[in-house]
Each structure stands twice: as C-alpha cells, then as structure tokens.
Amino acid sequence: MALKKSQKSLKRWSKQKWRTASGKKSSETGEVYAPAATIKKLKSTAKGKKKLAAANKKKRAATKKGKQHAKHGLHKGKKR
C-alpha cells in the first residue's frame, strides 16, 4: 500500500535528527529545536547565527508567557 503525501512527509520529518544548537534540552536552555543539518548551516555564517539568536529570543519569550509553541520564523517557507 502506497503512503499518502502527508504520511511521506511525516516519515521524512521523523527520520531527521532534531536538536537544539547547544545540544542540551530546550527546557533547560530555551532554545528552538531544528534539524541538525539546519543548525549546522545556520551556525556556519554570521547571518545564520543572528537568525538563530533571534529565533531563540522569540522562543524564550513565548515560553516565559507559558506558551508551548513559538512562531520564531526559523522554519518559515521550508519544504518538508
């Protein structure tokens, strides 16, 4: 039986290694979770480091307000 488009997307998503930039738990650091490849790519440039820092700032602010999810824009426009 063939998988539906949404099932394929979930399968691809779950195979990725998701982590924070520091490698610690988000509950300890307040950082965003992202695929390891994305974090590596962002950390390699100054512009990427700024984008990651801004996303972490938004995540920490949302967490402080008691929200589980934050609209930080790190994954915006990505095909998954």
C-alpha positions in Angstrom: 0.0 0.0 0.0 1.4 3.4 -1.0 1.7 6.1 1.6 -0.2 9.3 1.3 1.6 12.6 0.8 1.2 13.6 4.5 2.4 10.2 5.6 5.5 10.5 3.5 6.2 14.0 4.9 5.8 12.7 8.5 8.1 9.8 7.8 10.8 12.1 6.3 10.4 14.5 9.2 10.7 11.8 11.9 14.0 10.5 10.3 15.7 13.8 10.8 17.8 14.3 13.9 16.2 17.2 15.7 18.2 19.0 18.4 18.9 22.4 19.9 22.0 24.4 18.9 23.8 23.7 22.2 22.7 20.0 22.2 21.0 20.4 25.6 17.3 20.2 26.3 15.1 23.1 25.2 13.5 23.1 28.7 16.9 23.9 30.2 18.1 26.5 27.6 15.0 27.9 26.0 16.4 27.2 22.5 14.4 26.1 19.5 14.5 22.6 18.1 15.6 22.2 14.5 17.1 19.5 12.3 20.9 19.1 13.0 21.7 20.0 9.3 19.8 23.3 9.6 21.5 24.2 12.8 24.9 23.4 11.3 24.1 25.5 8.3 22.9 28.5 10.4 25.9 28.3 12.7 28.3 28.5 9.8 27.5 32.1 8.8 27.2 35.4 10.7 23.7 36.0 9.2 22.7 32.5 10.2 23.9 33.0 13.8 21.8 36.2 14.1 18.8 34.4 12.7 19.3 31.5 15.2 19.7 34.0 18.1 16.5 35.8 17.1 14.6 32.6 17.0 15.9 31.6 20.4 14.9 35.0 21.8 11.3 34.6 20.5 11.2 31.0 21.8 12.3 32.1 25.3 9.7 35.0 25.3 6.9 32.6 24.3 8.0 30.1 26.9 8.0 32.8 29.6 4.4 33.6 28.7 3.5 30.0 29.2 3.2 29.0 25.6 4.4 25.7 24.3 5.0 26.8 20.7 6.6 29.9 19.4 6.4 31.5 16.0 10.1 32.1 15.5 10.2 32.0 11.7 13.1 29.6 11.5 11.2 27.0 9.5 9.1 29.5 7.5 9.0 28.7 3.8 10.8 25.4 4.1 9.5 22.5 2.0 9.0 19.4 4.2 
